[in-house]
């Protein structure tokens, strides 16, 4: 008899939205819920990912995070590099 293991992680939430992440039956399960007065938290979307897709999603989220943070501080992120001149000692 195979037991179903579920590992729940602390939710990521603000006042109106919440993301729950758990591991169920060898998959990462991500649920997005919204708060409705009088009803509470209601799951809107669910995605189940195999282990290899979790790695791909992690890389994509990390890349998006870098781009969003760069945009917040006004830097242009276009994939090109700048060469900074080294100050001369004269």
N, C-alpha and C positions, 0 to 999 in steps of 0.2 A: 504494500500500500504506500503510495507516494503522498507525502504531506505537502501542502501548499504553504510556502513561507512568504510572509509579507513583512518588509522592513519599511517603516514610515519615517520620513525625515520631517524636521520642523518646517511648517509652512512659511512661505515668503508672502508677506501681506502688507497692504495699506488699508485704508478705511473702506475702499470699494471693491478691491480685487485681491485675489489670493491664488497662489500657485502651490500646489501640493505635489511632492515628488515621493515616489515609493518604488520599491523593487518587488515585483510579483512574478512568480513563475519564470524567473530568468530574464525578465524584461524590466526596463525602467519605464515607469508609468508617470506621466506628467498630466496634471489636471488643473485647468484654469477655472476659477469660480468667481462669481460676482455676488455682492451683498445686496439683498432686497429687504427693505424695511417690512417687518411683519412676517417674512418668510425665512430670513437668514441667508446662509451661503448656498448658492445654487451652482452646480457644475455646468459650465458652458461648453467646454472642449476637453477632450481626453486624447492623449497620444501615447502609444506603447512602442518602445524602441528596443531592438535587439542590441546587444553589447557593442557591436561594431559601429552601429549608428549613433550610439551615445558618444563615442569618441569623435565622430564627424561633427555632431551637433556641438560638442564642447569647443572644438576649434572654430566653428562658424560663429558661435556666441562670443568667444574671446576676440575674434576679429571685429565683430560688430561693436563690441564694447570699446575697443581702442578707437575705432572711427567715430563713435558717438562722443567719447570724451574729448577727442581732438577737435571735433566740431564745436563742442561747448566752449572751449578756450580759444576759438577763433583761428585755429591752424588749418591750413588746407592740407587735406590728405588725398593725394592723387596717385600714390604709389611711386612717385619720383623722389630721388634723393638730392639733397643740396650739399655742395662742398663748401665748407667754411674755410676762409683764409686764415692761415696761422700768422699771428702778429709777428712782425719783424723786431729784432732787438737793436735796431739802430737808433 
